[in-house]
Amino acid sequence: MEEPYKVNEKITADRVRLVGENVPVDVYPTDKAIQMAKEKNLDLVEISPKADPPVCKIIDYSKFKYDQKKKQKEIKAKAQKTVIKEIRFGPNTEEHDFNFKLKHAISFLEDGSKVKAYVHFVGRTIVFKERGEILLLKFAQSLEDYGKVEQLPKLEGKRMIMFISPKALKKK
């Protein structure tokens, strides 16, 4: 694996701009900068190779690499993964089943998950498209305090699908 940063003798520029703690910030010949780093038992690391002249820093390279890895892990941990929960209806879903599924959808949205609600048309029930759409719109209206409709009901094959994403949680 190739190192992302050039260190010490691998730096090819003739002159480098030196920055960092305990070092006078200035442009130095590369060999002089490497000499200064070795006197402090540290490494000369090229931080910004595209600058003119390249920017280098005198630091402990192994500690620097460790800190970079740690930062990447933190960024990855903070990245939120979107969870999509599905709720399935039939075009003839009764009031009790509707309310039961509504409670589940509310808990999913409160947990921060998206909800994919769909009406599945089996066989000849496809003739009740309007009934399915009315059902999904009623579902969305019941959830308007908990989430917002991301995609209105749309027929895809034998399913009419609608997405609802959670509203921003209110801090208590």
Secondary structure by P-SEA (a helix, b strand, c coil): ccccccccccccccbbbbbccccccccccaaaaaaaaaaacccccccccccccbbbbbcaaaaaaaaaaaaaaaaaaabbbbbbbbbbbcccccaaaaaaaaaaaaaaaaabbbbbbbbbbccccccaaaaaaaaaaaaaaaaccccccccccccccccbbbbbbbcccccc
